[in-house]
Amino acid sequence: MNTLTRATEPQIAGFHAHVYFDASSLEQARTLCEQAARRFPLQMGRVHQQPVGPHPDWSCQLAFGTAIAGEVISWLALNRGGLVVFTHPLTGNELADHRDHAIWMGAVRPLDLSIFKAA
């Protein structure tokens, strides 16, 4: 990769992983997020029992840096127990991060991207 290409690529400041759940999987999701927070240096957000932001389902956010992204994403893949996990980078372009750079584990869910402005 040449220097010009690298300079024009978005820079990733960190990641968000959103663990989706419903009433029947609430405790499973809470346990997964708490285990992740104990195992890794990441920030666990609130356990939302309603859709928040662009997310169509109840969710809990895990925020983490690029240095541990591979480890956290790999751990979630092996331990999610059937829960849907939506992960995206933080580049400063929320629309592209949620639409174009998404990493889905499990079923792809319809996000409400209308809340984001095109960059």
Steps between C-alpha positions, in 0.01 A plus 500: 500500500645837407516801731234694306242221541574466870463876554150504344366199691284566806684462830338274759495651850328201661204267471150450635346155529125498560362181648133461400245317713134483600312420821576130472876555455548801731697314768712320242593833339569667836725209601687510168562875526607479865740215419649706215543799734681284756721332241600802287582867561180628342201710599165330541202725436152477644280200430220665299165323518370699203640589157751788523648708217514309172464162670177305439531280808586528867877525533808551709807677362860396554754771410864405446820612334666377186784328691261238638244492217610168357500335840159640604331423168643147500383443858149628418484270196573198718291600803191681367285190541273579207453868587533747213804727534537808278851649501619813323812717498509862615638709214303820552258412219211338688298423186786316330603331825151356551419433133824424316743378766268280708600159633200279575498183709167324454202644314541838332240731653350811334660814645328841487774687316282808446632644826848545345602777264702408194860618533 
